[in-house]
Amino acid sequence: EGIADLIRHGENGFLVPPDSPESISEIISQCIDTPEKTLEIAGRGYLDATELTWAKNAAKYLELFSELISHSKR
């Protein structure tokens, strides 16, 4: 998974080309101009990030492996 798989632009964060100072500046200006919206986006990003733990990731893989084993026994 890459950052574009986790971040939904304008919903839980912002995606900008790293080599585009203009794009980065534009997003910063938007954040300054709309602080309420920016806080909502930051809050969703925080909640999404709390789901990204090794334990939760391992549990998902264990569930997937269990399902695959169960299907292969049929």
C-alpha positions as CSV (number, residue, x, y, z in Angstrom):
1,E,0.0,0.0,0.0
2,G,1.2,3.5,-0.8
3,I,0.1,6.8,0.5
4,A,-2.5,7.2,-2.4
5,D,-4.1,4.0,-1.1
6,L,-4.6,5.5,2.3
7,I,-5.3,9.2,1.7
8,R,-8.5,10.3,0.0
9,H,-7.7,13.8,-1.2
10,G,-9.8,16.4,0.6
11,E,-11.5,13.8,2.8
12,N,-8.8,12.6,5.2
13,G,-5.8,14.4,3.9
14,F,-4.3,16.0,0.9
15,L,-2.3,14.5,-2.0
16,V,0.1,16.9,-3.8
17,P,3.0,16.2,-6.1
18,P,6.1,16.5,-3.9
19,D,8.0,18.4,-6.5
20,S,5.3,21.1,-6.9
21,P,5.8,23.9,-4.5
22,E,2.8,25.6,-6.1
23,S,0.5,22.7,-5.3
24,I,1.7,22.5,-1.8
25,S,1.3,26.3,-1.4
26,E,-2.2,26.1,-2.8
27,I,-3.2,23.4,-0.2
28,I,-1.7,25.4,2.6
29,S,-3.6,28.5,1.5
30,Q,-6.9,26.4,1.4
31,C,-6.2,25.2,4.9
32,I,-5.7,28.7,6.2
33,D,-8.8,30.0,4.4
34,T,-11.1,27.2,5.6
35,P,-10.0,26.2,9.1
36,E,-13.2,24.4,10.0
37,K,-13.0,22.2,6.9
38,T,-9.3,21.6,7.6
39,L,-10.0,20.5,11.1
40,E,-12.7,18.1,9.8
41,I,-10.3,16.6,7.3
42,A,-7.5,16.4,10.0
43,G,-9.9,14.6,12.3
44,R,-10.9,12.0,9.7
45,G,-7.2,11.5,8.9
46,Y,-6.5,10.9,12.6
47,L,-9.3,8.4,12.9
48,D,-8.2,6.6,9.8
49,A,-4.6,6.5,11.1
50,T,-5.6,4.9,14.4
51,E,-6.7,1.9,12.4
52,L,-3.2,1.4,10.9
53,T,-1.6,-0.7,13.6
54,W,0.5,-3.9,13.3
55,A,-2.0,-5.7,15.5
56,K,-5.0,-4.8,13.3
57,N,-3.1,-5.6,10.1
58,A,-2.0,-9.0,11.5
59,A,-5.6,-9.8,12.5
60,K,-6.8,-9.0,9.0
61,Y,-4.2,-11.3,7.5
62,L,-5.1,-14.1,9.9
63,E,-8.7,-13.7,9.0
64,L,-7.8,-13.9,5.3
65,F,-5.6,-17.0,5.8
66,S,-8.4,-18.7,7.8
67,E,-10.9,-18.0,5.0
68,L,-8.4,-19.3,2.4
69,I,-7.7,-22.5,4.4
70,S,-11.4,-23.0,4.9
71,H,-12.2,-22.7,1.2
72,S,-9.4,-25.0,0.2
73,K,-10.7,-27.8,2.4
74,R,-14.0,-27.9,0.5
